[in-house]
Amino acid sequence: GKYIHCPQDTIPYVESRTSIRNFIQKSQTDPSWAKYIISQMPDSMGKDWKVPGFFNCGKRFEGDRMKGKPWMTQMYENNFWYLRVPPEKMGTSTIHYDMNHQVMCMFAGKKEWIMWDLRTESKKIPMWNEYYRAPSQGKPQGSDDSPIDGERVDLKRWPDFGSARWRNTTIEKGDCLYLPAHLLHYVRSWSDDPEDHRIIALMTMFQSEESYDPSYCKDVPSHSYLSDYDVMWGEFPGSMEVPRCMNHVKMGYPNWKRMLAKLAKKEVGEKAFVKFWAKEGYPKKRIKAAWQRFVSDVASDTMSWAEKVFNSTALTNLAKDVACGMEGHEGPERKLREGESWDARNEYSLAGDYKGYTNEKHEEL
């Protein structure tokens, strides 16, 4: 009900919540529906995807090595991408960069990737929030988008963009692409198959803080099934053992293993354990219950304290639930009804020279 002043090339960010089933059914029955879905990948898909060996040999926290597979890198999250467009149409992304290293593999359709290296081109390309920082100035403050429309570039408004150096590549069914964190990119998606209009891709990623660890990089296979990895935010759509996360988790949730790493540094008793978790505002009754389960989880005398912390299902569930509480969730999100969807986020994020159009509350300025 409020008027919002935006230039013609500004498109608001709208994030809707629905189920994969509902989305696919809608896209099949309405070919003109110009939407695409990004979701946590259903766990069962991991058995059909082999992760390239170059993703492995990442450094882990003390006590957090996979038994029998110490070379496995800590995967952060897995995503499922799906859209359906007629052969003469295509789907497009915003021009943006992400905060994680990722590999995307195509299972149907094609994607063209156009990429810019911000280390050399950042002064020529406007970004909404200006979060990017060159390596000599630190790290980017977060992922960010450009206000430029990749299909209708306004060179009168942003003339320097015309001289920004870029490179591109196209991937199709059976191909995978590795994309480093902070690499600016724009993606076009389409299908040449008149009988199959689907574009399907799966993505797995690890965080930019991960580093190479040669001490465990031995006997690494060329590929491993994604289902073998202990993905930080897997278990789609969650379980009631982690109630604050159930049906909530999407892209970009906190690294809950950092909390376990702090706890793993020094053995503590129940009192210090409760104090450690209570500082995040988590209910003490649940913390004490988690302690009792933790004590029974890891009764082995052969494990170090750090190994006990990282191998406890009770502490894994507790850390995840605390992390989801930090995202503002107090309990499970209800399961959507058949055919239901709703807008979960609708905003603009403007900064720097672009302030003055609107704020994130959609109030006229």
Buried (B, 14 or more C-beta within 10 A) or exposed (E): EEEBEEEEEBEEEEEEBBBBEBBBBBBEEEEEBEBBBBBBBEBEBBEEBBBEEEBBBBBBBBBBBBEEBBBBBBBBBBBBBBBBBEEEBBBBBBBBBBBBBBBBBBBBBBBBBBBBBBEEBBEBBBBBBBBBBBEEEEBBEEBBBBBBBBEEBBEEEBEEBEEBEBEEEEBBBEBBBEBEBBBBBBBBBBBEEEEBBBBBBBBBBBBBBBEEBEEBEEEBEEEBEBBBBBBBBBBBBBEEBBBBBBBBBBBBBBBBBEBBBEBBEEEBEEEEBBEBBEEEEBEEEBBBEBBEBBBEBBEEEEBEBBBBBBBBEBBBBBBBBBBBBBBEBEEBBEEBEEEEBEEEEEBBBBEEEBEEBBBEEBEEE
